[in-house]
Amino acid sequence: MAEWTVIIKNNSGSDFLISDLGVDIQDASTVNLHEEAGFAEIADSDDLKDALTAGTLVLNDGTSDLSPADAVNYLSRIHRKFLEENYFNKTELSTPGSASIDYENIANAPTFEYAFWYDNVKFRVLGLELPTAPSSPEEGDVYVDTLQNYQKWDGSAWQDLGAALIGDRVIDLASADQDIMTWDGVVWDIAEPDLKSNAAVTVTDDGDGKAARYVYNKTEGVWKKDYDVDFDPHLKRGDHVLKHDADQIEVENAYSNIGSSANDDMESVISAIDTKIGTIEGGNLSDINIQNGIVYGRDTVRNKWMGPREDFIFSRSGFTRKSYLMIGDVPSNQGGVRVQRNMTITAISCQLDLSGSCTVEVRKNDGSTPIATLTISSAEGAHDNTLNVDVVEGDFLQVYVDAVTLVRSPTVKITAAYNGGSL
């Protein structure tokens, strides 16, 4: 779409956060908002329109400062132009050839249909009731002779696979449309009179002794192989490729009929797992602590029981300078990520699209004071895996990027572990 200039000035005497954009406009600053947010976001921002109407912010279109009313109208024109250039109207959609990209103009347009599955077929045959074998066969080729027997070429000779059974289905490659034929005990009949363009069928043996899926191309009148189908048998419960004798391994209660005279060649070791206190017999400390079904490990650096880790991703597409990063399509200042248990932030990382400098601030519960920070200095990214910041169940995390100059497409990952308490 056409480029629009949206310059925002803040001379209100205090910083102003455009909440639904997550963009912070510092007092006495000028921000090229079109560099930090998409035109659709800008035009749809009710918080920006309210601030312009109230005179808190001023919009400059690249030529002059606009009055509050003109500024709102300017955003409306952006919105209308965006819709015109990115969406088809009702007339365009209903008139063939009028849309910029019209389906009828696509020569090789695919059929957007689900696969129509036919019953399985046994073989793809070179012909039916042939008095003589086909010349120049390839390994795996099959045909039906005058006795209604299947003949398969093994690379050096034709092998008789036996007679066709009533109900057998095959694809006749010699027919004009490669019809699916079925044997009724007397004659071969067409099983599917009108093959669909999205037809699919499984061929039990397509020449290599294995099954394969084929899809029908109605325009060309041919079946085309899609992929092989694995019909290898699965191991039954209790089967295992590893075999052992009963006296070579000790498994408690596994061999109840073995007498006391059996020899054990493997030493049995009992591993204690403490459930809460963190000590085992003799006063030694356990490395595992289980609380409410959650396994915690000993973190001697942070002096805590640390459980499963979770990663939280915050990002923003395009350039930004003083903005909250997004969770999905929502600026994190409008929600954030809520933690379900007491947790400890153990690491943070940030990656930029281009080298830049900024400070990443992890905030919580709509506060402006960071609980953790990460600084990037003239680089594409940075990380810190030494953090030890506790948050409690019900806290919600937000991420703010503070930069003097624009940085591009920051993506921040916060890693936090369940906190099982002090060691």
Secondary structure by P-SEA (a helix, b strand, c coil): ccbbbbbbbbcccbbbbcccccccccccccccccccccaaaaaacaaaaaaaaaccbbbbcccccccaaaaaaaaaaaaaaaaaacccccccccccccccccccccccccccccccccccccccccccccccccccccccccccccccbbbbbcccbbbbcccccccbbbbccccccccccccccccccccccccccbbbbbcccccccccbbbbbcccccbbbbcbbbbcccccccccccccccccccccccccccccccccccbbbbbbbbbcccccccccccccccccccbbbbbcccccccccbbbbbbbbccccccbbbbbccccccccccccccccccccbbbbbbccbbbbbbbbbcccccccccccccccccccccccccccccccbbbbbbbbbcccccbbbbbbbbccccccc
